[in-house]
Amino acid sequence: MKKTGSYVKTERRKETEKMNKTYKVHPAAKAFPRMPPSEFTELVADIAAHGIRLPILVNEKRDTILDGRNRLMAAHDLNLDDGQVPIEVFRGKDETAEIVSRNIHRRHLTDDQWVSMVAKLRGAQLTKEAEQRKKAGKAVSLVFNSTQGRSWRQVAIGADVGQHKARSALIIAKHAPEELDRVIAGKEKLAEAGKKARAKAGKAKPRKERTLRERVEAKFLRFMESFPVTEYREVRTILRELLAVAEK
């Protein structure tokens, strides 16, 4: 399945940057695993034959690489002249989202690695935004709306994975971030890291007994999430009809 991501408008143009200029690398770009030596060798050979066809993405200050550090390293190895390295200047607001979006189309990572990357780079911000919506009185309605606005839902969409993996990745990011790095590095499965994170979460904060309403809401959400979003409206209609019959 094709990975999807959010794009923002950028300005593309060729710049005559000096090849001896030192660029910083954006933290989100550093989070992605380095290109294996064999793939880097192929990249160098391709650039030697065809040049750099995909520009290096930099921030507006032009001092930080957002995407393309492997291409830039290859350019150094090939001693390319000034002007042979095309530069693309990013004009958007969310650099991290753009980095994730660009890499999600090109990197050959597993679903476990992808969802872990999205949770690590975007999870905290998405969770914060969800909390802000809740405080502002715009939380998701259990009866009349879908769960589209939830942070785990956004992570699932961003990584193109199921809701279970998205939820697990967010739990790991919160309670055992070191395990998330192991998943990203391909040293551990998401399921195993999830077990460790849940164990830590249980020790850190004892679970309080939930009210009847809270238990009903939780089961209702799990029930609704078992259906595709496109069927939510019809499912709610059926539920209302069943409740009406039960109350007679």
Residue, then its C-alpha position, 0 to 999 in steps of 0.5 A: m500500500k502506498k504510504t501517505g503523508s502531508y505535504v506543504k508548498t516549497e520553493r525549488r531552485k538551484e543554488t550555488e552553495k559552496m561544497n565546503k559549507t558545513y550543514k547541520v542535520h535536523p534532529a528528525a532527519k537524524a532519527f531515521p536509520r542511516m543508509p546501508p553501505s551497499e545502498f550508499t555505494e549504489l547512490v554514489a554510482d547513480i549520482a556519478a552517472h546522472g547527477i543529483r536529480l532530487p534537490i537537497l531540502v534545507n530550511e529557510k536559513r539554509d544552514t540545516i538539512l531536512d532531507g538529502r544528507n546521503r545525497l550531500m555526502a555522495a556529492h562530497d565523495l564525488n567532489l562535485d563542483d559548486g552549482q552541481v548540487p541543487i538546493e530546495v528551500f522549505r517554506g512551510k511551518d512544520e519541518t518535522a512533518e515534511i521530513v516524515s512525509r518525504n522519507i515515508h515514500r522512499r525508505h524501506l522500513t517495516d511497519d513496526q519501524w514506520v509507526s515507531m518513527v511517526a510516534k517518536l517524531r510526531g506523537a508528543q505534538l499530536t497528543k498535545e493537540a488532542e489534549q488542547r482540543k479536549k480542554a477547549g470543549k472540542a473533544v470527539s463525541l462518542v455518539f455523533n462523530s468518528t475517532q478521526g481526531r485522536s492522536w493514535r488515529q493520526v499516527a496510524i494514518g501517518a504511518d499507514v498502519g492499523q490502530h493497534k500498532a499506532r496505540s502501542a507505539l504511542i504507549i512505548a514513546k511515553h513509557a519506554p522511549e529507549e525501546l522505541d529506538r530499538v524498534i526503529a533500529g530493527k533490534e526489537k519487534l513492536a509487540e515485545a517493546g509494547k509489553k515492556a512499556r505496558a509493564k513500566a506503565g503499570k508500575a509507574k501508576p496504579r490503575k484506578e477503578r473506572t466508573l460504570r460510564e467510563r467502562v461503557e465508553a471504553k467498550f463503545l469506542r472499541f465496538m465502533e472502531s471494529f467497523p470502517v469509518t465509512e460505516y459509522r453513520e449506519v452503525r449509529t442508526i442501527l444502535r439507535e433503533l435497537l435502543a428504541v426497541a429495548e426501551k419499549 
